[in-house]
Amino acid sequence: MKPSVVAIEASGHFCSDCAVREFAVCSSLTAAELREFEYLGRRVHFDAGETVFSEEDTTTSFYNVLEGVMRLYKLLPDGRRQIVGFALPGDFLGMNISGRHNFSADAIGAVTVCQFAKASFGRFIEDRPHLLRRINELAIRELSQARDHMVLLGRRSAEEKVATFLLGWRERLLALKRASDRVPLPMSRQDIADYLGLTIETVSRTFTKLERHGAIEIIQGGISLRDAALVEALAAA
């Protein structure tokens, strides 16, 4: 099944009204630039489990996430999957030095992106240094997240890994004004395990242990932070 494609200019949703504009790559553009920018892209919808792009495919497009969550992963030589991150609204994907995607991206639940052709996007940014600075800011943030993930994988205990993941995910949602003490977790326990370098059994036991100790409450579709200080203490251990 092919993803559903709707041209931005035909959908009645313009860049100036975009709900994630302040978080996205286009936040640095003026109103006049936005009017030009919105005709560069098209709005594309992906159903749960659909692939947005695959590792090693030639990069022909860039993607600005509008709605939903995507899992970003690499397949290891032995066939195992290592999730390297989760993309949220406002994240910009696809830019790389090699000209090929260095990871795959799948939709977790329904996902909507703005898709930009690489060539036309490249021409648009040539004489806009403020947009280049914004892209650099996002690249630096991505590098920082990759560094933090490497540190996370090197932590000693499952409790530390899970606590750090929960706090980091909550912080990202708070930045989007989409979370409180109730933290939605759209990804599966297997996704979390593949992100943290644990087994699904270990992740499930750790969630149960954190709940038993009063740190969290497992709820439908996520968790509720019952004792944020305790979770923070575990993450900093």
Summary of the structure (lengths in Angstrom):
residues: 237
radius of gyration: 18.7
end to end distance: 46.1
largest distance: 56.7
contacts: 686
relative contact order: 0.12
helix: 43%
strand: 27%
